[in-house]
Amino acid sequence: MVTDEQLIEMSVADVMERWPQVLLTIHRHRLACCGCAMANFCRIGDVAETYEQIQLEPFVSELQTAIQEESRQ
């Protein structure tokens, strides 16, 4: 299990690789993270700064839900 604080500090690429089910959340928000050359350097926390329509806390909560749903199966 990963805390919100840990998730915020992880790179987008690491999160997508470790928990591929988050790709649906990323896609639903119309983010260009998949295939982005900066995904290895951009942290989840940076996403809210880069995309004005993304609010950090709800986005992290959605990612956590996706992560936890997979671990229950």
N, C-alpha and C positions, 0 to 999 in steps of 0.2 A: 504494500500500500504506500502511496506517495501522498505527502501533505500538500496543501495548496501552495505553501511557500516554496517547497521543493519543485513543484510543477512549474511555477512562475519562473524559476531560475533555469529550468531545463531548456535546451535548444529545441526548436520546433522539429528538426530532423530526428532527434533522439526520441521525442514523444511519439512521432509518427511511426518510427521503427519499432519501438517497444510495445506500443499499443495501436496497431493498425486500425482498430475500430474507431479511433478518433477522426479518421479521414472523413467519415460521414458528417461529423460536426463541422470540420473545417470546410468541407464542400458546401454544406448548408448555409454557411456564412459568406460564401462566395470569395474565399480567401485564395490567393495565388501561391500558397505555401508548398503545395505538391509540385515538385519539379523546380522549385525556386533555388537558384544558386546560393542564396543567403540563408537557407533553412538551417544549415549547420552552424551559423553564427547568430541567428536571430533567436532570442529567447521567447518563450510564451508570453512573458511580461512585455516584450517589445511589440507584440501583435496589436495590443490596444493602443499603443502610441503610433503605430504605422497606419492602422485602419481606424479612422475616426468613428465609424459606426459600431466598433466593438468596445464594449465596456468590460474591463478586466474581470471583475468578480463574477458576473453571470457567465462569461465565457469559460472561466476556470471551472465553475460549477458544472457546466455542460460537459466539459472534458472529463471531469471526475465521474460524472454519471456514466459516460461511455466506458471509461476504464473499469469502473466497478461492475457494470453489467457483464462485461466479458469475464471477469474473475469469478462471477457467480456460476457460470456455466460449466 
